[in-house]
């Protein structure tokens, strides 16, 4: 009868795995539940214009945690600020009533809250509120469903290349092939996803090339980061990257609601992660002609650099540890 003994260190490894999984599930719960529980307008930039007394009343009476009130001289200035993404929306109080300027494509939840605020101001003045949606979603997709649904394919577009290419081209010798394959996949898949959104579902407007380049950059940021972490840290790195993209990046992206609907700290973190930056870049290119695209593009470029850096470090380490093969001496 064979005597089976538990390998040394098994208990420690088991404890580490259990604790790691518990921490992962806890982080997942926090990332999904806490922002949702505290969702709502958070320091939404709001432009107001009108008679001095009315404007001062709006500025003093608005919830400071919900609205960042900014005063403009004319309704035209408010409209221009909305279109330039300097503010999320605005109210113009005139002799004819209250004009509410929104940009639904920039943040549908903020639009709903702003419309309700405009109705309340109009009721106080015994007037009527008129909503002007300056940057709406497309007529074929008025709720922005296609834009919101694009995030998961973009995230999986980062996860799948790192996983599949790692299986097809394993080890140190296949690292550069995996990196080239991830970048090539990002280009092909990004162009295809943008084509579907623009020409099949008609969910986005704007120039195709500009939007496609943004989606390609977003996929490249996710795929190179996961590939680099996988190459440098093994499956632990892949798991870390996947959790970062899916469990934190997805719920904190703010793509469905707009970033101002998440608590301030969560929103800032979400915009620094590839999913949030990718969504913001697509929104800017598809509906605002590139206005506001600079920061998310910079964030995504930084993630691409991080992923490539990890891959190069793994490549250098693999080159040092590789054992040279010498032909056997002739006898």
N, C-alpha and C positions, 0 to 999 in steps of 0.2 A: 504494500500500500504506500503510495507516494505521500510525502509530508509537505503540504502546501503551507508556506509562511507568507505573511503580508510583507511586501517590499518595504524597506525603510523609507520613512518620509511620506508614506501614503496618507496617514491621518492629517498631516500638515497640508498636503496638497488638497485633500478633500475639504478641509476647513477653508482654505483660501478660495476654492471654487465656489463653495456655498456662500461665503461672505461676499464674493464678487458678484454672484448672481443676485443676491438680495439687494446689494447696493444698486445694481442695474435696474431692477424692478422698482426700487424706491425712487430713483432718479426719473424713470419713465413716468411714474405717477405724478411726481412734482411738475415735470415738464408739461404734462397734458392737463392736469387738474388745476394747479394753482393759478396759471394765467387765465384760465377760463372762469374761475371763481371770482377773479378780480378784473374781469374784462369790462370795458366801457371806455368812454373818452378820457384820455390822459394827456393833458397839455396840448390839445389840438389847436394848431395855429388858426385863429379866427380873425378875419378882417371886418371892421365895422366902419360905417360912415353915415353921416346924417347931422341933424341939429346938435349943437354942442351939449345941451342938457341931456338929450336922449343918449348920445354916445357915452357920456360920463356915467349915466345910469346903467348902461349895458356893461361898461368896463368894471364898475364897482359891484354890480349885482351878479355878475357871472361867477360860476364856481371856478376858483383859481386852479383847482386840481384837474378840472376837466378842460378848461379853455384857456388858451394863451391869446388874450385879446390884443389886437393891434389896430390902431386908428389910421384911417386913410382919408384923404381930402375929398375924393369924388367916387361915385359908383364905378366909373371907368377904371380908376386906379385899383379898386377891389377886384374887378373882373380880370384885369391884367395880372394881378398878383396870384389869383387862382390859376390862371392858365400857365404862369411861370413856375408854379408849385412853391411859391414863397409862403402861401397859406393853403389850408385844406378847403376853405370855403369862406363865405362872407355874408354880411347883412348890410343892406343899404336902406335906411329909413328915409322916405321922401314924403312929399305931400300926397302922393298917389297911393301910398301903402308901403309895404316892406318887400323888397326884392331879396330873395335868398339865392346866392350863387354857390353852386356845388360842383364837384368833380367826382362823379360816382366811380369812374375808372381809377381814381387815385385812392379811394377808400370808401366802399359802399356803406359800412357801418357808421362812419363819420357823417356821411350824407344823411342818413336816417336821423341821427341825433341833431344835426344842424337844421334839418327841415322842421323837426319838432320845436327847436328853439325859436326858429323864425315864426312859427305859428303862435307861440306864446307871446312873443314881442308884438306881433300884429294884433292879437287879442287885447293886449294892454292899451293899445292906441286906437282900438275900435276900427281897425283897418283890415285889409286882406293881404295875405302873404302869397307872393308869386315866386315859384321856384324856377330857376334857370340852371339847367344842368349843362355846364360849359364843356365838360370832358366826359361824355357818357361812354358806356360800353357800346359795342356794335349793335345794330338793329337786329341781326340774326342771333345774337347772344346777349340780350339786355341785362342779364344777371351776372355775366362774367364767369359762367360755369366752366367754359373752356380754359380760361386763364387759370382758375383755381385748380382744375384737374391736371394741368401741365406739370405741377410740382413733383408728384410721385414718379412719373416717367423720368424726370430729370434726376431725381435721387437714385432710382434704380439704374439709370444710365451711368451712374458713378459706381454703384455696387457691383453690377454684373461684370463689367470689363475686368475689374481687379480680381474677381473670383474665377471667372472662366479662363482668362488669359493666364492666370497663375497655374491653372490645371493643365492647360495645353502646352505652355512654355515654362516649365518649372525650373527652379534652381538659379544659380548665378548666371549661367550661360544664357538663360532666356530672359533676363531682367530687362535688357535694352529693347528686346523685341516686345516685351509686355508694355513698356513705356510708350514705344512708338504706336503699338496697337491701341492703347488707351486714347492717345491723342487723335489717331485716325478715326476711331469709333466716335469720339466726341464730335468731330467735324461732320461725319455722315449722319449720325443720329440727331444732332442739333439742327441740321438743315432739314431733316425729315420732320421732326416735331414741329418746327416753325411752319413748314409748308402745310401740315395738317391744320394747325391753328388758324392760319391765314386764308388758305384756299379751300379747305374742306369744311371746316366748321364755321369759318368766318367769325372767329372769336376775337381776333386782334386786327388792328389797323396799322398804319405806318408802313415804312419801307421794309420789304422782306429782308433784304441783305443786312440792314442794321439790326433788325430783331434776331435774325439767324445768328449773327456774330455774337450777340449777347447770350443766346441759349448755348451756343458752342462753348463759350468761355465758362459758363456755369457748369456744364457737364465736364469740361476739362478740369475745373477746380476740384470737383468731387471725385472724379476717376483717378487723377494723379495723386490726390491726397490719400485715398484708400490704397492705391497701388504702392505708394511710397511707404506707408505705415506697414503694409503687409510684408514688403520686402525687408524692412528694417527690423520689425518686431515680430514677424510671423503672424500666426492666426490671432494672437492677442492684439496685435496692431490693427488687423482687419476688423476685429470685433469692436475695438475702441473707435475706429473711424466710422463703422456702420452705426454704432450707437450715437455718435456725434451728429451724423447726418439725419438719421431717422428719428431717434428718440428726443433729440433736442432741436435740431434744425427744422424738422417738419412742423411741430406745433408752435414754434416760436417765429416762423417765417412771416406771419401776418399777411400772407398773400390773399386770403379770403376776406379779411376785414380791413386791411390797412394797418400799418405798424402802430398808429396812434391809439388803436383799440386795446393794445396790450399794456400791462403795467410798465412804467418807464424803464426799469432795469431789465426786465425780460425782453422788451422790445429792442433795446440797444444790443443785447446779447444776440438776439435772433438775426439782426441785420449784419452782425459780424461773422455769422456762420454762412457757409456756401448756399444752403437752400434759401435763406432769407435774402441774401444779396442777389442770388439768381432771379428770384421773383421780383425784386425791386428793379433790377436791370431790365427785365422783360417788360414790366409795366411802363417804365420810363421810355423805352424805345418804341413800344407798340402804341402808346396813347399820348405821349407828351413830346414826341419828336426828339427824344434824347435828353430832354431837360431833366436834370437830377441823376443822370447815368454815371457821372464821374466817380462818386464814392463807391457804389456797389461794384463797378468795374475794377477799381483799385483793390477792393477787398478780395475779389475773385482772383485777380492777378497775383496777389500775395499768397493765396492758398495754392495756386498752381506752382509758385516758386517753392513753397514749403514741401509739396509733394515731390517735386523733382529733386529737391535737396535731400530728402530722405532716401530716394531711389539712388542717387549718386553716392551717398554714404554707404548704403548697402552694397553697391557695386564695388566701391573701393575696399570695403571689408571682405567681400567675397574674393576679390583679386589677391588680397594678402594671404588669405587662408587656403587658397587653392593649392593643391599639391601638384607640382610639375611632374609630368609623366616622361620618363626617360626610357629609351629602348633597352631591352635586356642585353647585357654584354655577350658578344659572340663567344662560343666555346671552341 
